[in-house]
Amino acid sequence: MEKSLLDLLREGGFILYARHGEATVGTDQPYFNFQYCYTQRNLSELGRREAIYYGQMLRYLQIPISPPIVASPFCRTIETAQLAFPNVNVQIEPFWYDIFKLGGNLSTSEQHKILIDLRSVLEIKPPQGTNKMIIAHSFPTGVGLGKISNLGTVIVKPRGQGNGYEIVKQLSLAELADLGSSELK
């Protein structure tokens, strides 16, 4: 019998790449500063509730996440990580800002370099029996991991350094919650 996606996630070996919660407060100013949240778009009240629910759902589903939680340097991604995983260290990695920049006006060579760097990050397998969690940004349509809804998750299977990765599935927050309902039937 084939294992369910939930069973596979419980065994570990995946990277869970999630977009931050709903961010509708403020705007990303042209010369924003990562140290000053008022210069950026921030989580709405709904976005905060989504983040808390997201973490609760992963714990309820017993999906093991290895610390630290990796986040983009934006306040909205850091806050999402802290609300979802309140007792886990959040590691801010500047590389995920490059993913945000993919939505801007980059040259083909700049975009290509970011996607090569992305591939090398997504090839790295997490510690045995766990999954790695990254909270960052959506991608432009047809680029990288593609469009991702608020707290949507792309499940990535790393194949090891130099061997690429596989996108297993993309789940909305509601679809993630539904993973547990199949066990109740």
N, C-alpha and C positions, 0 to 999 in steps of 0.2 A: 504494500500500500504506500502511495506517495505521501510524503510529509507535507503538512500544511505550512503556509508561509509563517504562521505564528510559531509552530514547532521549530522551524529553521531559525527564526529570529531568537528563540530561547536558547538555541545551541550556540549562537554567536557566530562571529566571522564576517560580519557586515559593517558597513559604514552607513549610518543613518544621517542623511544630509537634510536638514529642515530649514525652511525659510522662517524668519522671525514672525511674531504675532502681528496683528493688524496695527499699522502705524499711520495714524491720521493727524497727529498733533504736531503742528509746526511744519516747517519746510527745511529741506537740506539747502542751506544758504550756499552761495557760490564759493565762499571761503570758509566753510564750516571747520570747526576744530573738534577733534575727537574728545578733548578734555571738557568741552562745554556742550552739554546736551541741548541747550536752548538754540544752538546753531544747526540742529538736525531735526528730522522728523522723528517723533517718539511714539511709543506704544499708546494706543487709546485704552480706555477702560476695558473694552472688549478684548483688545490684544493682550492685556494683562490676564484676564480671565482665561483666554485661550492658552496662554503659556502655562498657567497653573494646571489646567485640565490636561494639557499635553503630558506633563511630567507625571501626574496622577495616573493617566492612562497607561503609560509605559511601565510604571511600577505595578499597577493592577494586572497587566498582561504578563508580568514577570519576564520582561525583556531586559537582559543584563547589559548595563552600560558601563564601560570602563572609564574611570576618571583620567584626566580632566575632561570637562566638556569644552569643546573648542568653539570660539565665537569670533566673529568679525569685530573690528574695533568700534563699530557704531553703538551708541547707547541702546538702541532698540534691540540689537542682537544680544548684547550683554544682559540687558534686563530680562529678555526672554529666557536666556539660559539660567539666570539666577532664580527666576520665579519657577521655572520648570524643575530645576534641580537645586533646591535651596541648601542642601547639605553637601554639595559636591564643588570642588574647585573649578572655576571657569578660567580657561587659558585663552587670552586674547592673541590672535594671530593676524598680523597685518596683511598676510597674503589674501585673506578673504575680502579685503577692500578692493583688490584687483577684480574679483568677480563682480562687485558692484559697478566698477568702471566699464565692464563689458557692455552695459546699457548706454554708454556715452559714445562720443565720436572718437573711436580708436582706429588707427591704421590697421590694415590686414595683418601686418607683421606683429604689431603689439597684441592684437587679439590672439594670433597664433601662439605667441610666447606664453600668454596667460593660460591658454588651453593645454599646452604642453606641460606647464607647471601643475595644472589641475590634475592631469593624468597621473603625474608622478606621485601626487598626494593621495589620490584615490586608489593607487595600486598597493598601498601599504596595508597589510593585514593587521587587524586589531589583536590584542592579547587573546590567547586561547580561551574559548568559552564566553567571550564578551563581544560587545559591539561598540564601535566608536561613534560618538555623537558630535556633529558639527552643526552649528546654528549660524546661518549667514543670510544670503540673498537669493532671489530668483535670478534666472538667466534670461537673456533675450530668447524669443521663440526660435527654436531650431539650433541653438548654440549650447554647448556644454550639456547640462542636465535639463535644459529647457525651462519653460514657464512653470513656476511653483506657486500654489496658492498660499495664503497665510497659514503658517504652521503645517503646510503640506510637507511630506517626507519622501525623499527619493532613497530607496533601498539599493545600495551599491555593494556588489560582491567584488572585493579586490582579488586580483589573480596573482599578486606578488610583484615585486619590483621588476620593471621591464616587460611585464606581461599584460598590462592593461587592466581593465575592470569591466564589469558587466552591470548594466542597470537592470535590476531584478523587477522592480515595480515602483510606481509612484502612487502614493496614497494621500488623499485629503485627510484632514483631521477627523472627519466623520467616518471615512473608510478605515482609518486606524482603529477607531473605537469599535467598529463592526468586526474587527478581527477576533475579538473575544466572544462575540455572540454566536459564532459558528460552533464553539465548544459547548454551548448550552443546549444545542438542538439534539 
